[in-house]
Amino acid sequence: MKNPLLYRFSQFIAFLMGARVFVTLLLTFALYVSTFSLFNQEESLRNFVFDFKVHGIIFCCILSILAGGIINQFYDREKDQVTKPFRTRVQNFLKQKYFLYAYIVLNLFSLGIAGMISMRVFFFFLVYQFLMWFYSHKLSKLLIINNLTFVSLSLYPFFGMLFYYKTFSLQIFLMSIFIFLMLLIIDVIKDTLTKNADKVFGYYTIPNYFSATSSNVFIISLLIIVQISSGLIIWKMSLHSIMSYYFAASIFIQTVSVFLVLNKTKYSKFVNLNMLRIWIFIGIISMLANGIHQYYFL
């Protein structure tokens, strides 16, 4: 590439893709929304805005998630060349050693900030970073454990904020089950789209280990369980809030998802995957709207 400015820009885009910055931005938004709308039940909005300890913890989460994205793409690089060829070509503008340097710096910076907050926060992120590395290095290839670990690590920062605020209730427990199962369903459906590449590179997933029928039965069973959890949340909240309407609509979305699972075309899997991803994002927006409504209209 002759243009040095364009080359540097390509390297910057490569880093953004390698660190999964866009996914991190979404998770950051979700962290702030859930903390503001769900976990923080006692602080005023002003106290929340000026609670620098909370912002410090969330910033540590951002740095650790970025580092986790880097180490995950490092170990998945061969498979990504088949399943995500465009992203891999872009990432080739930046040498892998620079990704590893960034991984180390991000983790150390996160631990340094966490240590200034408290030793408990330091060990919380030390465990988080170790588990993300161990998942990428070993657990991502183990049947079922890979899905459960991936979803658990995705929710790890949220549970950290839950314990920080000590906001425990049946409603939050049911909502935790809902989001855990929804992310698990999304991850298994994603594996159905990459099952051939996963098999070639030694990743044991539900779709490439079991038959298509067994995989579909597993996904549908999860969808039925998450429908039950949606119903229980509605029973607990009653239809008097924005979030309760979201969970009511979720039952319909999950029913549509069942029909898409039964449709055996690859296109239906792609539609199903993106429909559920969009629905999770709508849930974050609904949570924000519900929090604003509670703060200013009740």
Salt bridges, closest charged atoms under 4 A:
ASP80 OD2 - ARG20 NH2 3.97
ASP80 OD2 - ARG87 NH2 3.38
ASP187 OD1 - LYS190 NZ 3.43
ASP191 OD1 - LYS190 NZ 3.78
ASP198 OD1 - LYS79 NZ 2.97
